[in-house]
Amino acid sequence: MIQVIQAQNVTLAYLKQKFALHKSEDEQFFTEWFDYIPEISELEKQYLDRVKNNYLNVLENAPLLEVVKMVVLSPLLYLAGFYRHPFYIATEESVEINEEIIIHNEANAEETKEIIKGKIDVLVLQDQLWLLIIESKRSNFSLAKAIPQALTYMLANPQPEHPAYYLVINGEDFQFMKLIKQDKPMYALSDRFTLYRRENKLYKVLNILKNLGKLLS
């Protein structure tokens, strides 16, 4: 028997049960988002101030997925150097994870194959850094609800021997994730950064992207 599960319906409890996924409580597990972070220049800060203002200005009229990608994400990737070698960008239209489960009962043992399917706007940079973009202002799809879906894609990482990094973004909120696939896969989250602060949190997001780029290159 085959059971299909949509990725947007996956919960953390499901991932913990099916894949033994657990969250690391060790502060040293995910130091890449706060330790040895490269500084950004004053010119980059001025540019990011314009990015923030541009996004907040267009948000009232066009809070769409394409706006997030064009106004916010594209400048960040440019400044972080991800449009240059050795990085490449690919769009993942769908990701699929197959999990075979044996269900026992008094009458028989039935083999059930669960397939998790998802289709979302995901950018993959060098297979280890993934960007999941969700539409801004979708109240029913906040970053918190997107985390299980992001982890589902990370579990399908084609390079399980290396750590996978994820940035979940909806335009105004940003959160980094790290997952290591071992016997029991483990993940951790960064702080969440939002544009609705007096200080421009895009500075920190670019800092982290540059640090990840340095590590992965």
N, C-alpha and C positions, 0 to 999 in steps of 0.2 A: 504494500500500500504506500502511496506517495502523498505526502501532505505538503502543500506549498504555503509558505509564510511570507508575507510582505515585510520588507526590511523596516518600513516605518512603524510596523506594529510590534517590533521586537522590543523586549524590556531587558533591563539589567538582570533581573531575576532569571529570565530565560537564558541569557548568555552565561550566567554563573552556573546554572544547572547543566546546560548542554556542553559547554566548553571549559568548565572549571575556571572561568575568568574571574579574577579578583583584583581589587583595587589595592595598590601599594600604599602603605602608611609611612614608608620610609622617605624622609625628606631628601635623601641622597639619590633616590631612584630617578628623579626627573629634575636634575640641576640645570639642564640646558636652557631653561626658560628664565633663570635668574642669576646664573653664575658665569663669570667671565664674558659678560655681554659687551659687545663692541659699541663704542659711542657713535652717534650720528652727528653730522655736521650742522651748523646753523642754517646753511642753505637747504638741507634736507628737512629741517624743522619748519622752515618757512613754507616749503612746498607742501608738507603734510598739513600745515594750518590751512592752506588753500583747499586741499583735498577734503578736510573736515567741513569747512564752510560750504564747499560745493555740494557735498552730500546732504547736509542739513537743508540747503536751499532747495534742492530738487526733490527732497523727500515728500514734501507736501503735495506735489503735483504728480509724481511718478515713482511711488515706492515699489519698484519692480525688481525682479531678479537681475535683469540686464543692467539696471542702473548700478546695483551693488558691484557687479563685475567691472563695469566701465569706469565708474567714478572713484571707487575705493580700492578694489582688488588690483586692478591693472597697474596703477601707480605704485602700490606697495611692492608688487613683483618686480617692477622695473628698478626701483631704488635698491631692492635687495639683491639684484644681479641674477635673477632667475630666467632672464631671457638670453643668457649667454652660456656658452659651453663651460662646464660639462652637463648643464641641466637641459632638460627638454620638457615640454608640456604636452600632455595628452588628456583627452576628455574621456572619462569612463561613463558610458551610457547605462551600463548595467553591471551588476556584480552578483554572483551566485555562489552560495555555500551549500554543500551537500553534507548531511549528517545522517548516518544510518543508525537506527536504534532497534534493539530487540525488545519487544514487549512480551512479557510472560504472563500467562494466566493459567487457571486450572485446566483449561481444555487444550490449549496449544501455545506454542511460542510463535508469535507473528512478527515478521520483520517489517518495520516501518521506516521509510526513507523520507526525512524531512529536508525540504529545499527552501532556503531563504533566498528570496529574490528582491532586488531593489533597483530602482532607476532614479538617479538624481544627478544634479550637476556637480561632478567631482573632477577636479584637476589633479593630475598625478605628475609630480616632479621627481624624476630620477627614481621612481618606484618606492622611495622611502619617505617622501614628504607629500602628503595628500592634503588637498584643500576641499572642504565640503561647504558649498555655498547654499544657504537657504534663504528664501525670500524674506526681505525685510517687512516688518509690521504684520507678520502672520501670527496672531496671538495664540493660535492653536498649535504652533510649531516653534516653540522657543528653543534656545540652545540646550536647555536641560532635557527637553524631549528629543533633541537631535543626537545627544551623546550615545545612546544605545545603537542608533543607526550608524554613527561614525565608527563605533567599535566593531560593528558587524563588518563594515568594509575593511577595517584594519585586520580583522581575523582572516580575511581573504587575500591578504598581502602576498604577492607572488614571490617575495624574498623573505621567508619566515626566519632566516638565520640572522637578519639584521633588525634593529629596532625600527618601528614605524612611527612617524610623527604626523599629526593631523592638526589642521587649523580649521575650526568651525566658525563660520562668519555669517551674519545676517545683515551686514552693512554697518550697524551701530554697535554690535557686541562681537567680541572676539575671544576665543578660548583655545589654547593649545592642549594637545593630548600626546601621550607617548604610550606605546604598547610594545611589549616584548613577548614573543611567542616561545614559551618553553614548554615543559611538561604541563605546567599550569600557567596559561598566559596571564600576564599582569599588566595593569595600566595605571596611569596617574594623570591628573589634570593640573594645568596652571591656574593662576588667578584668572578671573574674567575681566576683560577690559572693555569699557564702554565709552562711546563718544559723548555721552551726556554727563561730562565732567568738565570743570573749568580747565584743568590740565588736559592737553591733547594726548590721549592714550595711544594714538597712532605712533608716537615716538617709541613707546615700549614694544608695540607690535613689530615695528620695523627692526628694532634692536634684536628681538628674538629671531625673526626671519633671517637676519644677517648671520646670527650665530649658528643657526641650523644649517644655513648654506655653507658656512665655513667648515662645519663638522662633516657634512656630507660630501664636500668636494675634495 
